[in-house]
Each structure stands twice: as structure tokens, then as C-alpha cells.
């Protein structure tokens, strides 16, 4: 069933959330972080092999993937973890809901506003770095780099959606921040260690044909595969050639899975937020 929404209040709330981030220079700060780190990692990414400087786009993207996996989810979670619970603690949530607006419209407005700020900072930061990279590496680097920026944005929107879900579930900002950090540790650090442990413990005694499906349960892995699988120069270095079948590594399939990762947490957050408002 399609739930009707009024887009005017959604746009108003989204605009307020977006311009609040512009006024407090959040977008500028994150854009500079992305630009500086991207250039530094692209230039010094091969220092451990004894070389520095801008190399081919394949190696550059492989270096930037690690930056995005660690930094983007953390930024998105910090950006959105107190979106709802913060309004509740400040006592402004009841005031907002007393206006002619539904919980779904409020949640969508806040998500779109924060998503707009995250989009601007991501594209501006990596775009500035991209200008320097393309100037050094040539026009052939444009298409893969644009694809990389698009996937980085998708990853940020996924974790922003997860952050809003946390914000609707947590009772206070302290618990929301703790859950957000725990989720960052789990998806970015712990999950792949668990998968590696499964591989080691199995010792070829079990049929692990289901193993590639487990990678779809982590948006950070989806982002990594989306950017690395098609890069012949670095694919075997990441071990993805022997784990992920080519049929499951389709860019369209992986991108679609990331879109579902955006929709699912946001849908659960909308349901939980609406249920919580009715029970109060």
C-alpha cells in the first residue's frame, strides 16, 4: 500500500536541515577532509612498496576505497544518530508533530536534508581531489573516478539511513551514539574478521557456496566489491577473484543491493517512529 505524503512540509524540513549544515560550515569541513585525505592517500598510497606519486587510476581507486570505508560510514552515522532522539530530548519533537505534518513526512524531510548535505560534501571533496587526479592521470580516469564517487555517495546514504533507524530506536542521545559507534565497528572492522574466521575454521570441510551471499549483508563489502572487482591490477590482491562469482559482482546488482540497504533501514525507522508517536 502506498502511503500518501505531502511534499511541501518535507521540502521545508529538508531545506532547514540542509541550510543548518551549510551555516555551521559542516559541509565545508567534511569536503575539505575528503579532499585532503583523498589527495594524500592517492599520492602516498604506495609508500609501503617504496614509491610515491600519482599512479594509474586502478591503484588510486584501490587506495581511496580504504579511506571511504573507514571515514564515510563514521561521518554519516555521526551526522544522523541524534536526528530524532535529539529532538525528543530537547522537547521540540512534540512541537514539530503538533504542526500539520506526519511522522513519515518529518522523517523523510530530515533524511533528505541530511542526505543533501552529505551529497554536497562528498561530491565537493572528492570532486576537488578528482580534478587534480584527472589532470595528472588523463581523461581516461574520468569515468572510473565518477563511478567511484557515486558508489562512495551510496555508501554514505546507506549509513545515514542506518543512523536514522538508530535515532528512532534509542531512548537518549548517549545510547544512540553508543549504538552508532558499535555499528561502525561491526560493519567496518568486525564483520570481515568473522567471515575470515568462517573460512579458516571450515578448512574445506563445509560447502561454502553461500559465502558470497554473506558479503551482501554488509554495505561496506558491497562498496569494496563494486570498486575493486573490475580492477584487474588489484583484484587478486584483495582476494575477491576467488570469493565472489562474476555473476554476483555485476555493478547493477551491487548498486541495487546498496539502494535496498538505503530503503530498508529507512522504512523500518518510519514504521518505528510512527508506532512510537502513537504510543506516546
Secondary structure as UniProt FT lines:
FT   HELIX           7..23
FT   TURN            24..25
FT   HELIX           26..44
FT   TURN            45..46
FT   HELIX           47..49
FT   HELIX           57..80
FT   TURN            81..84
FT   HELIX           85..90
FT   HELIX           93..97
FT   HELIX           103..137
FT   TURN            139..140
FT   HELIX           141..169
FT   HELIX           173..185
FT   HELIX           186..190
FT   HELIX           191..202
FT   TURN            203..204
FT   TURN            209..210
FT   HELIX           211..215
FT   TURN            216..217
FT   HELIX           219..228
FT   TURN            229..230
FT   HELIX           232..238
FT   TURN            239..243
FT   HELIX           246..249
FT   HELIX           251..279
//
